[in-house]
Amino acid sequence: DIQMTQSPSSLSASVGDRVVITCRASQGISLYLNWYQQKQGRAPTLLIYSSSTLLSGVPSRFSGSGSGTEFTLTISGLQPEDFATYYCQQSYTRPFGFGPGTKVDIK
Amino acid sequence: EVQLVESGGGLVQPGGSLRLSCRGSGFNFRNYAIAWVRQTPGKGLEWVSSIGAVGGGTHYADSVRGRFTVSRDNSRNTVYLQMSRLGVDDSAVYFCAKDRVGVAVADTLDSWGQGTLVSVSS
């Protein structure tokens, strides 16, 4: 199975900050990488698929990049509603594993 | 509006069985693959199973293969997850989710239900 890791596991940031989250795959997955946001007590929501494509309706302050084994999610100008946990997920091969998550909370 | 609603969770003894349901609305249900994903505080998110739209091809994580069976009834807009020989490690919130565009397998999940809690305990 492909193992997904994320760093950092948590971070504290202020409104307006630029936040970067890294996701690594244990083997190459081309561009088959998705990012989800999950708020406390809610289901995850898809933000980005195919490494860098924003789902319709997702604010442009979110961006994704990377290919192969290393990927990043960037939030440019953190907003109060962005405080949440972010997960990466590979969609390259079954089982479609998720990373352990990065919790973004308020500094 | 796309909606997915899970039901059927509850408390079950180890070795027991449970059937989860996921009813979809607001989209052409029969055209989309549906996945089950579970979440625990300790193990995070785990993709469990997927069923395709056409022909209903099924796929499972190794951790549940042989114990869980996914099926769908497109006339009822519902996907089922039959879980048997449950163990404590199966305790989790179970979400169903639809694939963004996929017919064969659900791997990019653009709409999720609210989840249903399964607790396996004696």
Interface residues (C-beta under 8 A of the other chain):
Chain A: D1 N34 Y36 R42 A43 P44 T45 L46 Y49 L55 Y87 Q89 S91 R94 P95 F96 G97 F98 G99 P100 G101
Chain B: A35 G44 L45 E46 W47 S50 H59 A61 D62 F95 A97 R100 V105 D107 T108 L109 D110 W112 G113 Q114 G115
